[in-house]
Amino acid sequence: MKIFLTGANGQLGREINKQFQENYQLILLDRQTLDITDFKSVETMVKDIKPDIVINAAAFTKVEEAEDHPEKAYQVNTIGAQNLAIVCKRNLAKLVHLSTDYVFDGTKAEPYDEFDPSYPLSVYGKSKLWGEKLVEQAGGNHFILRTSWLYGEGNNFVRTMLGLADQRDTISVVADQYGTPTYTKDLVWVIERLMQTDFYGIYHASNKGSTTWFEFAKTIFALSGKSIVVKPLVTDNYPLKAVRPKYAVLDNKLLKLRGLDIMRPWEEALKDYIDSTSAHTK
Ligand SMILES: NC(=O)c1ccc[n+]([C@@H]2O[C@H](COP(=O)([O-])OP(=O)(O)OC[C@H]3O[C@@H](n4cnc5c(N)ncnc54)[C@H](OP(=O)(O)O)[C@@H]3O)[C@@H](O)[C@H]2O)c1
């Protein structure tokens, strides 16, 4: 099976490479090799390579920067996604596209499932939602996986916290935003299961359970044996340009209904990640 992977240098891209390189013919495309905003290049490459599956791990993920430069976010997350979807349809390739919990406004008191309406609060969230819509409108065979609070190989909250623990005694972390940390390893397990099927559509794909950034930070330090004082912070006292949903917990309802929800509880996945990270740094 031939798989065409965009955004191969990102967190998710690197994990897909790690897990798929043995069993699949993987064509790795970073931003330098293929800019997904360039329709002609996308079309030429897909036509030449004739992949069975295209996985779009490319995205503009700088949530704050997107507020100042919305066109950058819309070019990559909306137009880039549409380019891939059109070309996949023309070339009969399946498309696996990634989206986010930030398509929701966070006003619901219980986990969001795939049937809930989306009202994004930030430019990033809007650009991802419109990416989803245009992928759907292109009319090809596609899976859209919405995930949340992703960590893996690359810059992420876990690495930032571990770095800060070596520099500081005290840290303040937002304690009134709820979500679910998700390990790229688990997300790739789901992608692999889903991409073998014809069960196209939108799926929520997060690790199980929920927490706040504050509790997440405390768990990172506990699991890694770092001693640092973590203080709770209220979002309103830590103003950022992009408004984040207060409650963005995802319910993997469709994966559950399909018997494909193989996600672990977030604490278990985090322990696995921290154990493997410290094994690498020993
Ligand atoms: N990170 C999270 O917490 C999170 C949460 C929910 C959903 N998601 C979604 O999950 C997916 C994977 O996220 P991630 O954390 O792996 O993102 P990431 O680490 O930021 O990786 C994204 C990759 O896309 C590349 N890219 C940017 N613009 C491109 C373009 N025009 N053409 C081709 N490649 C381009 C980036 O390259 P450069 O570095 O060179 O720009 C980067 O390597 C994304 O769809 C994201 O929206 C992420």
The ligand as an SDF file (V2000), in Angstrom:
LIG
                    3D

 48 52  0  0  0  0  0  0  0  0999 V2000
   -0.7170   20.0620   18.1870 N   0  0  0  0  0  0  0  0  0  0  0  0
   -1.9030   19.9720   18.7670 C   0  0  0  0  0  0  0  0  0  0  0  0
   -2.0410   20.1410   19.9950 O   0  0  0  0  0  0  0  0  0  0  0  0
   -3.1210   19.6090   17.9490 C   0  0  0  0  0  0  0  0  0  0  0  0
   -4.3730   19.5370   18.5930 C   0  0  0  0  0  0  0  0  0  0  0  0
   -5.4920   19.2070   17.8260 C   0  0  0  0  0  0  0  0  0  0  0  0
   -5.3710   18.9720   16.4790 C   0  0  0  0  0  0  0  0  0  0  0  0
   -4.1560   19.0670   15.8710 N   0  0  0  0  0  0  0  0  0  0  0  0
   -4.0720   18.8110   14.4290 C   0  0  0  0  0  0  0  0  0  0  0  0
   -3.2810   17.6460   14.2490 O   0  0  0  0  0  0  0  0  0  0  0  0
   -2.5350   17.7490   13.0360 C   0  0  0  0  0  0  0  0  0  0  0  0
   -1.0670   17.4820   13.2950 C   0  0  0  0  0  0  0  0  0  0  0  0
   -0.5840   18.4650   14.2280 O   0  0  0  0  0  0  0  0  0  0  0  0
    0.9320   18.4980   14.7010 P   0  0  0  0  0  0  0  0  0  0  0  0
    0.9390   18.8260   16.1510 O   0  0  0  0  0  0  0  0  0  0  0  0
    1.6540   17.3030   14.2000 O   0  0  0  0  0  0  0  0  0  0  0  0
    1.4170   19.8020   13.9150 O   0  0  0  0  0  0  0  0  0  0  0  0
    2.9260   20.3570   13.7430 P   0  0  0  0  0  0  0  0  0  0  0  0
    3.8600   19.6270   14.6420 O   0  0  0  0  0  0  0  0  0  0  0  0
    2.8270   21.8370   13.8210 O   0  0  0  0  0  0  0  0  0  0  0  0
    3.2810   19.9180   12.2560 O   0  0  0  0  0  0  0  0  0  0  0  0
    2.6810   20.5030   11.1460 C   0  0  0  0  0  0  0  0  0  0  0  0
    3.6360   20.3470    9.9940 C   0  0  0  0  0  0  0  0  0  0  0  0
    3.0170   20.9180    8.8400 O   0  0  0  0  0  0  0  0  0  0  0  0
    4.0250   21.6080    8.1150 C   0  0  0  0  0  0  0  0  0  0  0  0
    3.4520   22.6230    7.2380 N   0  0  0  0  0  0  0  0  0  0  0  0
    3.0580   23.8870    7.5560 C   0  0  0  0  0  0  0  0  0  0  0  0
    2.6390   24.5320    6.4620 N   0  0  0  0  0  0  0  0  0  0  0  0
    2.7710   23.6660    5.4310 C   0  0  0  0  0  0  0  0  0  0  0  0
    2.5130   23.7590    4.0400 C   0  0  0  0  0  0  0  0  0  0  0  0
    2.0250   24.8810    3.4880 N   0  0  0  0  0  0  0  0  0  0  0  0
    2.7760   22.6860    3.2640 N   0  0  0  0  0  0  0  0  0  0  0  0
    3.2670   21.5550    3.7990 C   0  0  0  0  0  0  0  0  0  0  0  0
    3.5510   21.4020    5.1050 N   0  0  0  0  0  0  0  0  0  0  0  0
    3.2920   22.4520    5.9160 C   0  0  0  0  0  0  0  0  0  0  0  0
    4.9150   22.2090    9.1890 C   0  0  0  0  0  0  0  0  0  0  0  0
    6.1680   22.5400    8.6380 O   0  0  0  0  0  0  0  0  0  0  0  0
    7.0000   23.8050    9.2210 P   0  0  0  0  0  0  0  0  0  0  0  0
    7.3110   23.4550   10.6530 O   0  0  0  0  0  0  0  0  0  0  0  0
    8.1670   23.8440    8.3310 O   0  0  0  0  0  0  0  0  0  0  0  0
    6.0920   24.9820    9.1190 O   0  0  0  0  0  0  0  0  0  0  0  0
    4.9710   21.0650   10.2010 C   0  0  0  0  0  0  0  0  0  0  0  0
    6.0360   20.1820    9.9250 O   0  0  0  0  0  0  0  0  0  0  0  0
   -2.8530   19.1280   12.4660 C   0  0  0  0  0  0  0  0  0  0  0  0
   -3.8820   19.0140   11.5170 O   0  0  0  0  0  0  0  0  0  0  0  0
   -3.3540   19.9150   13.6630 C   0  0  0  0  0  0  0  0  0  0  0  0
   -4.2280   20.9480   13.2840 O   0  0  0  0  0  0  0  0  0  0  0  0
   -3.0240   19.3740   16.5850 C   0  0  0  0  0  0  0  0  0  0  0  0
  1  2  1  0
  2  3  2  0
  2  4  1  0
  4  5  1  0
  4 48  2  0
  5  6  2  0
  6  7  1  0
  7  8  2  0
  8  9  1  0
  8 48  1  0
  9 10  1  0
  9 46  1  0
 10 11  1  0
 11 12  1  0
 11 44  1  0
 12 13  1  0
 13 14  1  0
 14 15  2  0
 14 16  1  0
 14 17  1  0
 17 18  1  0
 18 19  2  0
 18 20  1  0
 18 21  1  0
 21 22  1  0
 22 23  1  0
 23 24  1  0
 23 42  1  0
 24 25  1  0
 25 26  1  0
 25 36  1  0
 26 27  1  0
 26 35  1  0
 27 28  2  0
 28 29  1  0
 29 30  1  0
 29 35  2  0
 30 31  1  0
 30 32  2  0
 32 33  1  0
 33 34  2  0
 34 35  1  0
 36 37  1  0
 36 42  1  0
 37 38  1  0
 38 39  2  0
 38 40  1  0
 38 41  1  0
 42 43  1  0
 44 45  1  0
 44 46  1  0
 46 47  1  0
M  CHG  2   8   1  16  -1
M  END
$$$$
